[in-house]
Amino acid sequence: MRRASPGPSRHRIFGLMVLCLLPSTLPAAEGGPIRVLLRGYAQPAAIHESLQLLSDGCRLLKGQANVPVPPLPAELLRRTPQVETEDLFDGDRWARYETTADFVVEPASCLPIIWRGFSVRVLDGCRRELIGNKGSPMPGDGEAPKTSLIESAGRCSGRPIGRAPDMSGLPVDDAGLGVSCIWSSDFMAREMKLPLGQREARSTDTCVYARRPTVALPSGRKDVVVRNRLDLRNERGGDIGALFPVVGDHRLAEFSDGTPISPTRFSREGVEAFLRQPHKQALGVAR
């Protein structure tokens, strides 16, 4: 939050008031480029249990005896987040690249593999929009993932961009990598005149970048989310993540503010290169 210098002149105050009141259909420059990379991991025990069940079911259909699936190496699990989301903000451009990784078994061999899916969306100002996708929910015999890429004209309403929400005075948390953030639940609590800092540690919530919580784009404002949390408790308070390989916490893995972003990341060529990545990875788990 900027503070005015001591003793501002009347002309300066009047000028600032005029600027604040002038409507604008284009976002004002709010700072340099921002890159946010979030990663989410399922619990290793849940991944192993799921693989064993899939392996047993696969072998049952083939009339084969069950074979224990060895635990996956810790290093492999560390290098394989189940969800990886990258958000890029640069002027009037925004992009989101998302990769999912599922530990499943190949139907032909019943051996564990990693099956990846890729999705991307790019807003190039009001000029164009790119939406790409590659993958399918689960692998099947002879199944190849389908790739789609749609390019269309940008959609801008032409209406003035709303002001950034006032986050001043709200509690600040540590998102990791030295980045401070503000939980959306605290912002909502203040709007509803409720006590701050009363959020549950496991409740669904998002934490936005404290320095720049939102970025103005021609299509509207987007939150700069540096941590995302999903409540995985069932109706009895148990942990669903301990039973199924689902992600409850997306944490900050990489971050930059002010570092230039390659224009290729907002181009059709960049999207096509992202979608060309291999979707299947053999694990080489010994039987």
Order of alpha helices (4+ residues) and beta strands (2+ residues): alpha-beta-alpha-alpha-beta-beta-beta-beta-beta-beta-beta-alpha-beta-beta-beta-beta-beta-alpha-beta
